[in-house]
Amino acid sequence: MTKFRAKLTFILILLIGCSMLIASIFMAKVLENSHIKSLQDNMERELQVITATGDWNRKGTDAELIAYYTEQAKHLKGVTNERLTFVRADGKVLGDSDQKPEQMDNHLSRPEIVSAAANGVGYTTRYSDTLKENMLYAAIPVKNEAQETTGFLRISMSLEQVGESIRSLWYFLISGLIILFLIAGIVSYRIAKGITHPIEKMTKVAQQITNMNYQSRVPTYNNDEVGQLGQAINRMSESLQQQMARIQENERRLQGVMENMMSGIMMIDREERIILLNPAAEYILGFSSQELLGKKYNEAKQQYEFTKLIQECIESQDPIRDEMVFYYPAERILDIHLSPIAHEDEEWSGVLIVIHDITAVRRLERMRSEFVANVSHELKTPIAAVKGFAETLLAGALNDKETAVSFLQIIFDESERLNRLIGDILELSKIESKRIPMNFSPIYLPEFLERSLSVLRKEAEKKHIELSMQVDDDIYIEADEDRLRQIIINLLSNGITYTHDGGKVKVRVEPLDKNADGDYERLRLIVSDTGMGIPKKDLPRIFERFYRVDKARSRSSGGTGLGLSIVKHLVELHKGTIRVDSEVGVGTRFTIELPVIH
């Protein structure tokens, strides 16, 4: 913009300067012509005066006339300071104030003489060979009483005087021109600045808009063309700001959706390069976006079947859906949707891939199937026993009182077991569906654990098992008392059941994560026994429904196989965690960590 201002200033100065220069030349020429015209008029009046006051029709010899007229010419030059020449009618010079007439040429053909003869007065400007300078000549005819031309009087003066006048004029004009140039330069700069300053502001605003600073505005100027341009830029900036705000809001929403989607999203452009990958897709595929973005899909080190599926979609340009097992970074079952992308003109532009991790769904389906099978199996045994003994009684065993009582006791026991099984199934169903209300309240753990142990103390005494607890006196926790008791009793009951006679079952409470106020953030409840232990291969499945390590002993003990699954879900409802450590022949330890709600 500085160059434009300088250029505009230069153009204005040049325009003003040229105009002033042309005007000055014209004025100088007019003044010069006017000055010369004034000199010519003065010279004519002087010639008329000289003609009227002198005797220019004298008679005599040429020598006498030359002497007389030369003396008269010199005398008049002293008065007028101008060269005076008397020329006879035939062109012979009879007198001259500056030169000897005898040495001068015939002047009849001189332009001023010819013009004077024809017009009564003659003027000419030419270079004088005699005086070696430019001269201005004026001549008039001299007539006798009969009005006959007897000669010509000619006055001449050096144009050096005229040149001096013109030079003085030019000095004045040049000085004035320089001053005017300076004034014109200042005025032109101010004019150029006044024109370019708003444009500079608009240019800066346009550059800031280019740099995505849509809050920049052009200052308000007059309502002329420049002001209207500024207003248009402001309106454009406001429109762009609103559009960018909408675009950014949509991008944030889309980004939020993409980042929080559980399904993986991958997009491949028409050059077969991966251009989009959300965090879920990174997690599922086991590669970060930095590793995959910009690479071709067949160079992204993906599973061969997945790559072939993408290639098939690109070649056919038809939607494809398939279920596939991935083994990296972990074994997963994936539901993959591939959809070709086309613009409004139906030109193919890429492939959108949606990946659903259905491993949990398939696992749940398998678990549901296993659950149905397990329930059927668990229900089949007591129902078969009840049916068999009832048929035996109906067949005549009722007549044998001792046998009948024994069979009826078995039927009662199996129906009790069936009732417990159905009750546990319903309880687990409620817990898993989170349909049971959780009533949290402060619990004083020493008293709570003592009451829980007292419930099972008689059962422990039958096997001479030592029940004990280790807990500080000032330990409180906020939890659902009934559900927490269900957790503790289930774990203690399992410990008593699978511990040999004379063993030990113990509950220990350890506070964790002490904060700045001296309060504990979490509590650790440990239920340990000295029982038979659990093999390592069974530990990962110990919390599954109906899973039993020793099926025969578990069933004979009256267990349903759902206790630990119920415990796990209840711990999770308390926002806690549970884990198990066990060694065969040494014992088992269940560790529960629960948050302390202040």
Summary of the structure (lengths in Angstrom):
residues: 598
radius of gyration: 63.6
end to end distance: 68.5
largest distance: 208.4
contacts: 1708
relative contact order: 0.05
helix: 55%
strand: 22%
